[in-house]
């Protein structure tokens, strides 16, 4: 299915509020089989989006930022406020964040070529973290970029460090100039790990995290503080 088409109706996700944890994990395993780990980028892929969410008092404030890379020119930003309909459960983070993110992404006038997601893609115990979940919902190219690993062991192959679990490469460990701590890059959807890693590095400016994610985080946090003050719970 081409990028831009929707593979899954959002109602399918909202219904998961009635799921047991076991059923939700089984849903992730089923969705993981739909992930396409091959490059489906256009020849020019310079519009890179970053997404993030902050929380307060049962509400989620989501933000999406679209930058031109490599100029880092800000092309568009959108925010949205949504009711939180799913509790925080480790390994099921995507069920909580997907509806708020979809709410702000729908407002975009500019169509990004790639979405950077503050979370994991296939580097997840059930091979479908937030980046893969969002990519499948949108039918768009997504890359998972996280500060902490969930699964996998560091393994050096040639001049690169990968995350490997059960003899499968599930992500790359990337050091950036701005920090002594790595970021963990994984396939979200419609992209290879090699290309995902290259794009992640290209989007890093003066921070550990890529600039689109950094700006989305700042916007979500600032807007949330303005609305909710000290009651804001910032995203990871």
C-alpha positions in Angstrom: 0.0 0.0 0.0 1.5 3.4 -1.0 2.5 6.0 1.6 -0.3 8.3 2.6 -3.0 5.7 2.6 -4.3 4.5 6.0 -3.8 0.9 6.8 -5.8 0.8 10.0 -8.9 2.7 11.2 -8.2 4.8 14.3 -11.3 3.2 16.0 -9.4 0.0 16.1 -6.9 1.7 18.5 -9.5 3.4 20.6 -11.2 0.1 21.2 -8.1 -1.1 22.9 -9.1 0.7 26.0 -11.3 -2.4 26.6 -8.5 -4.8 25.9 -6.6 -6.9 28.4 -2.8 -6.4 28.4 -2.5 -9.8 26.7 -4.9 -8.8 23.9 -3.1 -5.5 23.4 0.2 -7.4 23.1 -1.3 -9.8 20.7 -2.5 -6.8 18.7 1.1 -5.5 18.6 2.4 -8.8 17.4 -0.2 -8.9 14.6 0.6 -5.3 13.6 4.3 -6.0 13.6 3.8 -8.4 10.6 2.5 -5.5 8.6 5.6 -3.4 9.0 7.5 -2.8 5.8 11.3 -2.6 6.5 12.2 -1.4 3.0 12.8 2.1 1.7 9.8 3.8 0.2 11.2 7.3 0.2 10.8 9.7 -2.7 13.9 10.8 -4.5 13.9 14.1 -2.5 12.9 13.6 1.1 13.7 16.9 2.8 10.5 17.5 4.8 11.1 15.8 8.1 8.5 15.9 10.9 9.0 15.4 14.7 6.1 14.6 17.1 5.8 14.7 20.9 3.2 14.7 23.6 2.9 16.3 27.1 0.3 15.4 29.7 -1.7 17.1 32.4 -4.9 16.2 34.4 -6.2 13.6 32.0 -5.4 15.7 28.9 -2.7 15.3 26.3 -1.1 18.1 24.4 0.5 16.9 21.2 2.7 18.7 18.8 4.1 18.1 15.3 6.9 20.1 13.7 8.0 20.0 10.1 11.5 21.1 9.2 13.4 21.4 6.0 16.5 19.3 6.2 19.4 20.1 6.0 18.6 23.9 6.2 16.5 23.3 9.5 14.0 25.9 8.3 10.7 25.6 10.2 8.0 24.8 7.6 4.9 24.2 9.9 3.9 23.4 13.4 0.6 22.2 14.8 -0.7 21.3 18.2 -3.8 19.6 19.6 -5.4 18.9 22.9 -7.0 15.5 23.5 -8.6 13.5 26.3 -6.3 10.7 27.5 -8.2 7.4 27.0 -5.6 4.8 27.8 -3.5 4.5 30.9 0.3 4.4 31.0 1.3 0.8 30.7 4.9 -0.2 29.9 5.3 -1.7 26.4 1.8 -0.3 25.5 2.8 3.3 25.2 1.6 3.6 21.6 -2.0 2.9 22.5 -1.8 6.0 24.8 0.0 8.3 22.4 -1.5 7.4 19.1 -4.8 9.3 19.3 -3.2 12.6 20.5 -0.6 12.4 17.7 -3.1 11.7 15.0 -5.1 14.7 16.2 -2.3 17.2 15.5 -1.0 15.4 12.4 -4.4 15.7 10.8 -4.1 19.5 11.0 -0.9 19.6 8.8 -1.1 21.4 5.5 2.3 20.3 4.5 2.8 16.6 4.0 6.1 15.4 5.6 8.2 12.8 3.8 9.3 11.2 7.1 8.0 11.3 10.7 10.6 11.0 13.5 8.9 9.5 16.6 10.0 9.9 20.2 9.9 6.2 20.9 10.8 2.8 19.4 9.7 1.1 16.2 10.6 -2.6 15.9 13.1 -2.4 18.8 10.3 -3.3 21.1 9.4 -6.5 23.0 6.5 -7.1 20.6 8.2 -5.5 17.6 5.6 -2.7 17.3 6.4 0.3 19.4 5.0 3.8 18.9 6.9 4.6 15.7 5.7 1.4 13.9 2.2 1.8 15.3 2.0 5.4 14.0 3.5 4.5 10.7 0.9 1.8 10.1 -1.9 4.1 11.1 -0.8 6.8 8.8 0.6 4.7 6.0 3.6 7.0 6.2 7.4 6.6 6.6 8.3 6.6 10.3 11.5 6.3 12.3 11.7 5.4 16.0 14.3 7.4 18.0 14.5 6.8 21.7 16.8 7.8 24.6 16.6 4.4 26.3 16.6 0.9 25.0 13.8 -1.6 25.8 15.3 -4.8 24.4 18.4 -6.0 22.7 22.1 -6.2 23.3 24.9 -3.9 22.0 26.8 -5.7 19.2 29.5 -4.1 17.1 29.5 -5.1 13.4 32.3 -3.4 11.4 32.2 0.3 12.4 28.7 0.4 13.7 26.9 -0.7 16.9 23.6 -2.4 16.6 20.9 -3.7 18.9 20.4 -7.4 18.4 17.9 -9.7 19.9 17.4 -13.4 19.1 20.1 -13.0 16.3 18.0 -10.3 14.7 19.1 -6.7 14.2 16.4 -4.6 15.6 18.0 -1.1 15.8 21.2 0.9 15.7 23.0 2.7 18.6 24.0 6.1 17.4 26.4 8.5 19.2 25.9 12.2 18.5 28.4 15.0 18.9 26.3 16.8 21.5 26.2 14.0 24.1 28.1 11.1 25.5 24.9 9.1 25.6 23.6 7.3 22.5 20.2 7.4 20.9 18.5 4.2 19.7 17.2 4.2 16.1 14.8 1.6 14.8 12.6 1.0 11.8 9.1 2.4 12.2 7.5 1.7 8.8 8.4 1.9 5.1 12.1 2.4 5.7 15.3 0.4 6.1 17.5 0.6 9.2 20.4 2.0 7.1 18.3 4.8 5.8 16.6 5.5 9.1 20.0 5.8 10.8 21.3 8.1 8.1 18.3 10.4 8.4 18.5 10.5 12.2 22.1 11.6 12.0 21.4 14.2 9.4 18.7 15.7 11.6 21.0 16.2 14.6 22.1 19.8 15.2 23.2 20.9 18.6 21.5 18.3 20.8 21.5 14.6 21.5 18.1 14.3 19.9 17.4 15.1 16.2 16.1 18.7 15.8 12.5 17.9 14.6 11.9 15.9 17.8 13.6 18.5 20.0 11.5 21.3 18.6 8.3 19.3 18.9 9.1 18.5 22.5 9.8 22.2 23.2 6.5 23.3 21.6 4.5 20.6 23.4 6.1 21.4 26.7 5.8 25.2 26.4 2.2 25.1 25.3 1.3 22.6 28.1 3.0 24.8 30.7 1.1 27.8 29.4 -2.2 26.0 29.7 -1.7 23.9 32.8 1.3 25.4 34.7 3.0 23.3 37.2 0.6 20.4 36.8 2.2 19.5 33.4 3.8 16.1 33.1 6.4 16.3 30.4 6.9 13.6 27.9 10.0 11.4 28.1 
